[in-house]
Amino acid sequence: MVAQKKAKKLRVQADGNRRYISVPAGRAGELHNYLRSNRVSSSPPEPAFTGMDYIELPKGVDLGNVQTLLNAWS
């Protein structure tokens, strides 16, 4: 039996005034499109050297709504 690694739950993160989502690199484009299809503006994914990409959220975005969308996204 192979143990499956549980996927880390995505959440909106903050660094000063910056709000962003850290997402596995292979799924960042898909998440960006999902957010935009749900009327959430966001920057295109920015690659990092950690295997994660970052999607920047604009100032004034409804963070509760974004988190609800993240919880529903699989």
mmCIF file as gemmi writes it, N, C-alpha and C atoms, coordinates in Angstrom:
data_model
loop_
_atom_site.group_PDB
_atom_site.id
_atom_site.type_symbol
_atom_site.label_atom_id
_atom_site.label_alt_id
_atom_site.label_comp_id
_atom_site.label_asym_id
_atom_site.label_entity_id
_atom_site.label_seq_id
_atom_site.pdbx_PDB_ins_code
_atom_site.Cartn_x
_atom_site.Cartn_y
_atom_site.Cartn_z
_atom_site.occupancy
_atom_site.B_iso_or_equiv
_atom_site.pdbx_formal_charge
_atom_site.auth_seq_id
_atom_site.auth_asym_id
_atom_site.pdbx_PDB_model_num
ATOM 1 N N . MET Axp A 1 ? 0.845 -1.168 0 1 0 ? 1 A 1
ATOM 2 C CA . MET Axp A 1 ? 0 0 0 1 0 ? 1 A 1
ATOM 3 C C . MET Axp A 1 ? 0.899 1.241 0 1 0 ? 1 A 1
ATOM 4 N N . VAL Axp A 2 ? 0.593 2.183 -0.858 1 0 ? 2 A 1
ATOM 5 C CA . VAL Axp A 2 ? 1.376 3.41 -0.958 1 0 ? 2 A 1
ATOM 6 C C . VAL Axp A 2 ? 0.638 4.527 -0.242 1 0 ? 2 A 1
ATOM 7 N N . ALA Axp A 3 ? 1.316 5.169 0.674 1 0 ? 3 A 1
ATOM 8 C CA . ALA Axp A 3 ? 0.706 6.301 1.378 1 0 ? 3 A 1
ATOM 9 C C . ALA Axp A 3 ? 0.675 7.506 0.458 1 0 ? 3 A 1
ATOM 10 N N . GLN Axp A 4 ? -0.466 8.166 0.411 1 0 ? 4 A 1
ATOM 11 C CA . GLN Axp A 4 ? -0.575 9.358 -0.416 1 0 ? 4 A 1
ATOM 12 C C . GLN Axp A 4 ? -0.277 10.585 0.435 1 0 ? 4 A 1
ATOM 13 N N . LYS Axp A 5 ? 0.477 11.502 -0.14 1 0 ? 5 A 1
ATOM 14 C CA . LYS Axp A 5 ? 0.797 12.735 0.548 1 0 ? 5 A 1
ATOM 15 C C . LYS Axp A 5 ? -0.41 13.666 0.464 1 0 ? 5 A 1
ATOM 16 N N . LYS Axp A 6 ? -0.861 14.143 1.593 1 0 ? 6 A 1
ATOM 17 C CA . LYS Axp A 6 ? -2.014 15.041 1.613 1 0 ? 6 A 1
ATOM 18 C C . LYS Axp A 6 ? -1.602 16.393 1.043 1 0 ? 6 A 1
ATOM 19 N N . ALA Axp A 7 ? -2.411 16.9 0.117 1 0 ? 7 A 1
ATOM 20 C CA . ALA Axp A 7 ? -2.124 18.194 -0.493 1 0 ? 7 A 1
ATOM 21 C C . ALA Axp A 7 ? -2.342 19.288 0.542 1 0 ? 7 A 1
ATOM 22 N N . LYS Axp A 8 ? -1.436 20.234 0.563 1 0 ? 8 A 1
ATOM 23 C CA . LYS Axp A 8 ? -1.546 21.36 1.474 1 0 ? 8 A 1
ATOM 24 C C . LYS Axp A 8 ? -2.686 22.262 1.02 1 0 ? 8 A 1
ATOM 25 N N . LYS Axp A 9 ? -3.511 22.654 1.95 1 0 ? 9 A 1
ATOM 26 C CA . LYS Axp A 9 ? -4.645 23.517 1.644 1 0 ? 9 A 1
ATOM 27 C C . LYS Axp A 9 ? -4.129 24.893 1.221 1 0 ? 9 A 1
ATOM 28 N N . LEU Axp A 10 ? -4.668 25.385 0.113 1 0 ? 10 A 1
ATOM 29 C CA . LEU Axp A 10 ? -4.265 26.702 -0.373 1 0 ? 10 A 1
ATOM 30 C C . LEU Axp A 10 ? -4.945 27.779 0.45 1 0 ? 10 A 1
ATOM 31 N N . ARG Axp A 11 ? -4.22 28.868 0.695 1 0 ? 11 A 1
ATOM 32 C CA . ARG Axp A 11 ? -4.806 29.98 1.428 1 0 ? 11 A 1
ATOM 33 C C . ARG Axp A 11 ? -4.188 31.283 0.963 1 0 ? 11 A 1
ATOM 34 N N . VAL Axp A 12 ? -4.923 32.353 1.182 1 0 ? 12 A 1
ATOM 35 C CA . VAL Axp A 12 ? -4.406 33.684 0.88 1 0 ? 12 A 1
ATOM 36 C C . VAL Axp A 12 ? -3.362 34.005 1.941 1 0 ? 12 A 1
ATOM 37 N N . GLN Axp A 13 ? -2.207 34.47 1.477 1 0 ? 13 A 1
ATOM 38 C CA . GLN Axp A 13 ? -1.127 34.823 2.391 1 0 ? 13 A 1
ATOM 39 C C . GLN Axp A 13 ? -0.847 36.314 2.284 1 0 ? 13 A 1
ATOM 40 N N . ALA Axp A 14 ? -0.219 36.859 3.32 1 0 ? 14 A 1
ATOM 41 C CA . ALA Axp A 14 ? 0.087 38.283 3.336 1 0 ? 14 A 1
ATOM 42 C C . ALA Axp A 14 ? 1.552 38.498 3.67 1 0 ? 14 A 1
ATOM 43 N N . ASP Axp A 15 ? 2.112 39.527 3.051 1 0 ? 15 A 1
ATOM 44 C CA . ASP Axp A 15 ? 3.476 39.973 3.343 1 0 ? 15 A 1
ATOM 45 C C . ASP Axp A 15 ? 3.427 41.497 3.247 1 0 ? 15 A 1
ATOM 46 N N . GLY Axp A 16 ? 3.263 42.154 4.387 1 0 ? 16 A 1
ATOM 47 C CA . GLY Axp A 16 ? 3.06 43.598 4.367 1 0 ? 16 A 1
ATOM 48 C C . GLY Axp A 16 ? 1.712 43.895 3.726 1 0 ? 16 A 1
ATOM 49 N N . ASN Axp A 17 ? 1.707 44.757 2.719 1 0 ? 17 A 1
ATOM 50 C CA . ASN Axp A 17 ? 0.477 45.09 2 1 0 ? 17 A 1
ATOM 51 C C . ASN Axp A 17 ? 0.199 44.132 0.849 1 0 ? 17 A 1
ATOM 52 N N . ARG Axp A 18 ? 1.111 43.235 0.585 1 0 ? 18 A 1
ATOM 53 C CA . ARG Axp A 18 ? 0.988 42.296 -0.536 1 0 ? 18 A 1
ATOM 54 C C . ARG Axp A 18 ? 0.134 41.105 -0.124 1 0 ? 18 A 1
ATOM 55 N N . ARG Axp A 19 ? -0.813 40.725 -0.975 1 0 ? 19 A 1
ATOM 56 C CA . ARG Axp A 19 ? -1.659 39.543 -0.769 1 0 ? 19 A 1
ATOM 57 C C . ARG Axp A 19 ? -1.425 38.603 -1.943 1 0 ? 19 A 1
ATOM 58 N N . TYR Axp A 20 ? -1.205 37.349 -1.65 1 0 ? 20 A 1
ATOM 59 C CA . TYR Axp A 20 ? -0.875 36.401 -2.716 1 0 ? 20 A 1
ATOM 60 C C . TYR Axp A 20 ? -1.27 34.992 -2.313 1 0 ? 20 A 1
ATOM 61 N N . ILE Axp A 21 ? -1.242 34.105 -3.308 1 0 ? 21 A 1
ATOM 62 C CA . ILE Axp A 21 ? -1.504 32.685 -3.095 1 0 ? 21 A 1
ATOM 63 C C . ILE Axp A 21 ? -0.269 31.938 -3.576 1 0 ? 21 A 1
ATOM 64 N N . SER Axp A 22 ? 0.242 31.062 -2.75 1 0 ? 22 A 1
ATOM 65 C CA . SER Axp A 22 ? 1.361 30.202 -3.106 1 0 ? 22 A 1
ATOM 66 C C . SER Axp A 22 ? 0.773 28.872 -3.562 1 0 ? 22 A 1
ATOM 67 N N . VAL Axp A 23 ? 1.083 28.481 -4.796 1 0 ? 23 A 1
ATOM 68 C CA . VAL Axp A 23 ? 0.462 27.295 -5.394 1 0 ? 23 A 1
ATOM 69 C C . VAL Axp A 23 ? 1.535 26.445 -6.085 1 0 ? 23 A 1
ATOM 70 N N . PRO Axp A 24 ? 1.398 25.113 -6.044 1 0 ? 24 A 1
ATOM 71 C CA . PRO Axp A 24 ? 2.388 24.273 -6.729 1 0 ? 24 A 1
ATOM 72 C C . PRO Axp A 24 ? 2.521 24.692 -8.199 1 0 ? 24 A 1
ATOM 73 N N . ALA Axp A 25 ? 3.736 24.753 -8.676 1 0 ? 25 A 1
ATOM 74 C CA . ALA Axp A 25 ? 4.05 25.269 -10.014 1 0 ? 25 A 1
ATOM 75 C C . ALA Axp A 25 ? 3.226 24.615 -11.115 1 0 ? 25 A 1
ATOM 76 N N . GLY Axp A 26 ? 2.975 23.348 -11.04 1 0 ? 26 A 1
ATOM 77 C CA . GLY Axp A 26 ? 2.243 22.655 -12.088 1 0 ? 26 A 1
ATOM 78 C C . GLY Axp A 26 ? 0.763 23.002 -12.159 1 0 ? 26 A 1
ATOM 79 N N . ARG Axp A 27 ? 0.244 23.677 -11.143 1 0 ? 27 A 1
ATOM 80 C CA . ARG Axp A 27 ? -1.189 23.989 -11.113 1 0 ? 27 A 1
ATOM 81 C C . ARG Axp A 27 ? -1.474 25.485 -11.1 1 0 ? 27 A 1
ATOM 82 N N . ALA Axp A 28 ? -0.443 26.302 -11.114 1 0 ? 28 A 1
ATOM 83 C CA . ALA Axp A 28 ? -0.621 27.75 -10.986 1 0 ? 28 A 1
ATOM 84 C C . ALA Axp A 28 ? -1.441 28.354 -12.127 1 0 ? 28 A 1
ATOM 85 N N . GLY Axp A 29 ? -1.181 27.953 -13.348 1 0 ? 29 A 1
ATOM 86 C CA . GLY Axp A 29 ? -1.926 28.482 -14.487 1 0 ? 29 A 1
ATOM 87 C C . GLY Axp A 29 ? -3.396 28.123 -14.401 1 0 ? 29 A 1
ATOM 88 N N . GLU Axp A 30 ? -3.667 26.901 -13.991 1 0 ? 30 A 1
ATOM 89 C CA . GLU Axp A 30 ? -5.051 26.443 -13.841 1 0 ? 30 A 1
ATOM 90 C C . GLU Axp A 30 ? -5.78 27.249 -12.763 1 0 ? 30 A 1
ATOM 91 N N . LEU Axp A 31 ? -5.109 27.508 -11.635 1 0 ? 31 A 1
ATOM 92 C CA . LEU Axp A 31 ? -5.718 28.304 -10.569 1 0 ? 31 A 1
ATOM 93 C C . LEU Axp A 31 ? -5.95 29.74 -11.031 1 0 ? 31 A 1
ATOM 94 N N . HIS Axp A 32 ? -4.99 30.308 -11.721 1 0 ? 32 A 1
ATOM 95 C CA . HIS Axp A 32 ? -5.129 31.679 -12.24 1 0 ? 32 A 1
ATOM 96 C C . HIS Axp A 32 ? -6.364 31.779 -13.134 1 0 ? 32 A 1
ATOM 97 N N . ASN Axp A 33 ? -6.544 30.835 -14.04 1 0 ? 33 A 1
ATOM 98 C CA . ASN Axp A 33 ? -7.716 30.829 -14.928 1 0 ? 33 A 1
ATOM 99 C C . ASN Axp A 33 ? -9.011 30.649 -14.145 1 0 ? 33 A 1
ATOM 100 N N . TYR Axp A 34 ? -8.988 29.797 -13.138 1 0 ? 34 A 1
ATOM 101 C CA . TYR Axp A 34 ? -10.158 29.566 -12.286 1 0 ? 34 A 1
ATOM 102 C C . TYR Axp A 34 ? -10.554 30.865 -11.575 1 0 ? 34 A 1
ATOM 103 N N . LEU Axp A 35 ? -9.585 31.549 -10.998 1 0 ? 35 A 1
ATOM 104 C CA . LEU Axp A 35 ? -9.885 32.801 -10.302 1 0 ? 35 A 1
ATOM 105 C C . LEU Axp A 35 ? -10.477 33.82 -11.264 1 0 ? 35 A 1
ATOM 106 N N . ARG Axp A 36 ? -9.865 33.963 -12.42 1 0 ? 36 A 1
ATOM 107 C CA . ARG Axp A 36 ? -10.348 34.937 -13.409 1 0 ? 36 A 1
ATOM 108 C C . ARG Axp A 36 ? -11.748 34.575 -13.905 1 0 ? 36 A 1
ATOM 109 N N . SER Axp A 37 ? -12.037 33.29 -14.056 1 0 ? 37 A 1
ATOM 110 C CA . SER Axp A 37 ? -13.378 32.885 -14.5 1 0 ? 37 A 1
ATOM 111 C C . SER Axp A 37 ? -14.428 33.162 -13.425 1 0 ? 37 A 1
ATOM 112 N N . ASN Axp A 38 ? -13.977 33.365 -12.193 1 0 ? 38 A 1
ATOM 113 C CA . ASN Axp A 38 ? -14.866 33.706 -11.093 1 0 ? 38 A 1
ATOM 114 C C . ASN Axp A 38 ? -14.756 35.19 -10.726 1 0 ? 38 A 1
ATOM 115 N N . ARG Axp A 39 ? -14.326 35.978 -11.694 1 0 ? 39 A 1
ATOM 116 C CA . ARG Axp A 39 ? -14.258 37.442 -11.586 1 0 ? 39 A 1
ATOM 117 C C . ARG Axp A 39 ? -13.31 37.951 -10.494 1 0 ? 39 A 1
ATOM 118 N N . VAL Axp A 40 ? -12.232 37.222 -10.273 1 0 ? 40 A 1
ATOM 119 C CA . VAL Axp A 40 ? -11.196 37.678 -9.35 1 0 ? 40 A 1
ATOM 120 C C . VAL Axp A 40 ? -9.991 38.059 -10.177 1 0 ? 40 A 1
ATOM 121 N N . SER Axp A 41 ? -9.652 39.352 -10.2 1 0 ? 41 A 1
ATOM 122 C CA . SER Axp A 41 ? -8.445 39.726 -10.936 1 0 ? 41 A 1
ATOM 123 C C . SER Axp A 41 ? -7.238 39.263 -10.154 1 0 ? 41 A 1
ATOM 124 N N . SER Axp A 42 ? -6.268 38.831 -10.875 1 0 ? 42 A 1
ATOM 125 C CA . SER Axp A 42 ? -5.022 38.385 -10.256 1 0 ? 42 A 1
ATOM 126 C C . SER Axp A 42 ? -3.928 38.461 -11.308 1 0 ? 42 A 1
ATOM 127 N N . SER Axp A 43 ? -2.717 38.592 -10.823 1 0 ? 43 A 1
ATOM 128 C CA . SER Axp A 43 ? -1.596 38.633 -11.756 1 0 ? 43 A 1
ATOM 129 C C . SER Axp A 43 ? -1.318 37.229 -12.269 1 0 ? 43 A 1
ATOM 130 N N . PRO Axp A 44 ? -0.706 37.131 -13.442 1 0 ? 44 A 1
ATOM 131 C CA . PRO Axp A 44 ? -0.286 35.794 -13.901 1 0 ? 44 A 1
ATOM 132 C C . PRO Axp A 44 ? 0.698 35.196 -12.89 1 0 ? 44 A 1
ATOM 133 N N . PRO Axp A 45 ? 0.763 33.888 -12.799 1 0 ? 45 A 1
ATOM 134 C CA . PRO Axp A 45 ? 1.667 33.248 -11.836 1 0 ? 45 A 1
ATOM 135 C C . PRO Axp A 45 ? 3.114 33.668 -12.045 1 0 ? 45 A 1
ATOM 136 N N . GLU Axp A 46 ? 3.785 33.938 -10.931 1 0 ? 46 A 1
ATOM 137 C CA . GLU Axp A 46 ? 5.208 34.271 -10.959 1 0 ? 46 A 1
ATOM 138 C C . GLU Axp A 46 ? 5.975 33.075 -10.419 1 0 ? 46 A 1
ATOM 139 N N . PRO Axp A 47 ? 6.897 32.545 -11.207 1 0 ? 47 A 1
ATOM 140 C CA . PRO Axp A 47 ? 7.65 31.378 -10.742 1 0 ? 47 A 1
ATOM 141 C C . PRO Axp A 47 ? 8.624 31.721 -9.624 1 0 ? 47 A 1
ATOM 142 N N . ALA Axp A 48 ? 8.796 30.766 -8.743 1 0 ? 48 A 1
ATOM 143 C CA . ALA Axp A 48 ? 9.795 30.868 -7.684 1 0 ? 48 A 1
ATOM 144 C C . ALA Axp A 48 ? 10.684 29.637 -7.814 1 0 ? 48 A 1
ATOM 145 N N . PHE Axp A 49 ? 11.756 29.611 -7.1 1 0 ? 49 A 1
ATOM 146 C CA . PHE Axp A 49 ? 12.688 28.491 -7.207 1 0 ? 49 A 1
ATOM 147 C C . PHE Axp A 49 ? 12.416 27.413 -6.164 1 0 ? 49 A 1
ATOM 148 N N . THR Axp A 50 ? 11.213 27.428 -5.593 1 0 ? 50 A 1
ATOM 149 C CA . THR Axp A 50 ? 10.87 26.497 -4.524 1 0 ? 50 A 1
ATOM 150 C C . THR Axp A 50 ? 9.906 25.416 -4.983 1 0 ? 50 A 1
ATOM 151 N N . GLY Axp A 51 ? 9.558 25.399 -6.273 1 0 ? 51 A 1
ATOM 152 C CA . GLY Axp A 51 ? 8.548 24.463 -6.755 1 0 ? 51 A 1
ATOM 153 C C . GLY Axp A 51 ? 7.145 25.035 -6.613 1 0 ? 51 A 1
ATOM 154 N N . MET Axp A 52 ? 7.085 26.26 -6.137 1 0 ? 52 A 1
ATOM 155 C CA . MET Axp A 52 ? 5.808 26.945 -5.964 1 0 ? 52 A 1
ATOM 156 C C . MET Axp A 52 ? 5.814 28.198 -6.843 1 0 ? 52 A 1
ATOM 157 N N . ASP Axp A 53 ? 4.631 28.581 -7.29 1 0 ? 53 A 1
ATOM 158 C CA . ASP Axp A 53 ? 4.458 29.842 -7.996 1 0 ? 53 A 1
ATOM 159 C C . ASP Axp A 53 ? 3.578 30.726 -7.127 1 0 ? 53 A 1
ATOM 160 N N . TYR Axp A 54 ? 3.612 32.025 -7.406 1 0 ? 54 A 1
ATOM 161 C CA . TYR Axp A 54 ? 2.845 32.974 -6.612 1 0 ? 54 A 1
ATOM 162 C C . TYR Axp A 54 ? 1.885 33.74 -7.496 1 0 ? 54 A 1
ATOM 163 N N . ILE Axp A 55 ? 0.638 33.801 -7.065 1 0 ? 55 A 1
ATOM 164 C CA . ILE Axp A 55 ? -0.38 34.576 -7.767 1 0 ? 55 A 1
ATOM 165 C C . ILE Axp A 55 ? -0.697 35.773 -6.885 1 0 ? 55 A 1
ATOM 166 N N . GLU Axp A 56 ? -0.389 36.944 -7.388 1 0 ? 56 A 1
ATOM 167 C CA . GLU Axp A 56 ? -0.59 38.192 -6.649 1 0 ? 56 A 1
ATOM 168 C C . GLU Axp A 56 ? -2.046 38.635 -6.786 1 0 ? 56 A 1
ATOM 169 N N . LEU Axp A 57 ? -2.622 39.068 -5.68 1 0 ? 57 A 1
ATOM 170 C CA . LEU Axp A 57 ? -3.993 39.562 -5.672 1 0 ? 57 A 1
ATOM 171 C C . LEU Axp A 57 ? -3.973 41.087 -5.574 1 0 ? 57 A 1
ATOM 172 N N . PRO Axp A 58 ? -4.918 41.761 -6.224 1 0 ? 58 A 1
ATOM 173 C CA . PRO Axp A 58 ? -4.925 43.219 -6.199 1 0 ? 58 A 1
ATOM 174 C C . PRO Axp A 58 ? -5.387 43.768 -4.847 1 0 ? 58 A 1
ATOM 175 N N . LYS Axp A 59 ? -4.989 44.982 -4.585 1 0 ? 59 A 1
ATOM 176 C CA . LYS Axp A 59 ? -5.412 45.677 -3.374 1 0 ? 59 A 1
ATOM 177 C C . LYS Axp A 59 ? -6.937 45.811 -3.403 1 0 ? 59 A 1
ATOM 178 N N . GLY Axp A 60 ? -7.588 45.578 -2.281 1 0 ? 60 A 1
ATOM 179 C CA . GLY Axp A 60 ? -9.027 45.735 -2.191 1 0 ? 60 A 1
ATOM 180 C C . GLY Axp A 60 ? -9.837 44.509 -2.578 1 0 ? 60 A 1
ATOM 181 N N . VAL Axp A 61 ? -9.173 43.423 -2.978 1 0 ? 61 A 1
ATOM 182 C CA . VAL Axp A 61 ? -9.904 42.204 -3.343 1 0 ? 61 A 1
ATOM 183 C C . VAL Axp A 61 ? -10.589 41.641 -2.088 1 0 ? 61 A 1
ATOM 184 N N . ASP Axp A 62 ? -11.74 41.023 -2.271 1 0 ? 62 A 1
ATOM 185 C CA . ASP Axp A 62 ? -12.48 40.401 -1.174 1 0 ? 62 A 1
ATOM 186 C C . ASP Axp A 62 ? -11.763 39.094 -0.806 1 0 ? 62 A 1
ATOM 187 N N . LEU Axp A 63 ? -10.953 39.144 0.246 1 0 ? 63 A 1
ATOM 188 C CA . LEU Axp A 63 ? -10.138 37.983 0.614 1 0 ? 63 A 1
ATOM 189 C C . LEU Axp A 63 ? -10.989 36.8 1.069 1 0 ? 63 A 1
ATOM 190 N N . GLY Axp A 64 ? -12.122 37.068 1.704 1 0 ? 64 A 1
ATOM 191 C CA . GLY Axp A 64 ? -13.025 35.983 2.114 1 0 ? 64 A 1
ATOM 192 C C . GLY Axp A 64 ? -13.568 35.239 0.908 1 0 ? 64 A 1
ATOM 193 N N . ASN Axp A 65 ? -13.951 35.984 -0.122 1 0 ? 65 A 1
ATOM 194 C CA . ASN Axp A 65 ? -14.449 35.374 -1.359 1 0 ? 65 A 1
ATOM 195 C C . ASN Axp A 65 ? -13.354 34.539 -2.024 1 0 ? 65 A 1
ATOM 196 N N . VAL Axp A 66 ? -12.138 35.075 -2.06 1 0 ? 66 A 1
ATOM 197 C CA . VAL Axp A 66 ? -11.023 34.339 -2.67 1 0 ? 66 A 1
ATOM 198 C C . VAL Axp A 66 ? -10.774 33.047 -1.898 1 0 ? 66 A 1
ATOM 199 N N . GLN Axp A 67 ? -10.796 33.113 -0.56 1 0 ? 67 A 1
ATOM 200 C CA . GLN Axp A 67 ? -10.557 31.903 0.23 1 0 ? 67 A 1
ATOM 201 C C . GLN Axp A 67 ? -11.662 30.883 -0.007 1 0 ? 67 A 1
ATOM 202 N N . THR Axp A 68 ? -12.898 31.331 -0.14 1 0 ? 68 A 1
ATOM 203 C CA . THR Axp A 68 ? -14.01 30.414 -0.444 1 0 ? 68 A 1
ATOM 204 C C . THR Axp A 68 ? -13.767 29.718 -1.778 1 0 ? 68 A 1
ATOM 205 N N . LEU Axp A 69 ? -13.313 30.473 -2.772 1 0 ? 69 A 1
ATOM 206 C CA . LEU Axp A 69 ? -13.002 29.881 -4.079 1 0 ? 69 A 1
ATOM 207 C C . LEU Axp A 69 ? -11.857 28.875 -3.955 1 0 ? 69 A 1
ATOM 208 N N . LEU Axp A 70 ? -10.836 29.206 -3.179 1 0 ? 70 A 1
ATOM 209 C CA . LEU Axp A 70 ? -9.709 28.276 -2.989 1 0 ? 70 A 1
ATOM 210 C C . LEU Axp A 70 ? -10.173 26.986 -2.334 1 0 ? 70 A 1
ATOM 211 N N . ASN Axp A 71 ? -11.064 27.102 -1.354 1 0 ? 71 A 1
ATOM 212 C CA . ASN Axp A 71 ? -11.568 25.913 -0.661 1 0 ? 71 A 1
ATOM 213 C C . ASN Axp A 71 ? -12.351 25.012 -1.61 1 0 ? 71 A 1
ATOM 214 N N . ALA Axp A 72 ? -13.031 25.609 -2.594 1 0 ? 72 A 1
ATOM 215 C CA . ALA Axp A 72 ? -13.846 24.84 -3.53 1 0 ? 72 A 1
ATOM 216 C C . ALA Axp A 72 ? -13.034 24.283 -4.701 1 0 ? 72 A 1
ATOM 217 N N . TRP Axp A 73 ? -11.851 24.851 -4.952 1 0 ? 73 A 1
ATOM 218 C CA . TRP Axp A 73 ? -11.022 24.433 -6.081 1 0 ? 73 A 1
ATOM 219 C C . TRP Axp A 73 ? -10.301 23.143 -5.746 1 0 ? 73 A 1
ATOM 220 N N . SER Axp A 74 ? -10.268 22.226 -6.703 1 0 ? 74 A 1
ATOM 221 C CA . SER Axp A 74 ? -9.541 20.969 -6.439 1 0 ? 74 A 1
ATOM 222 C C . SER Axp A 74 ? -8.484 20.74 -7.463 1 0 ? 74 A 1
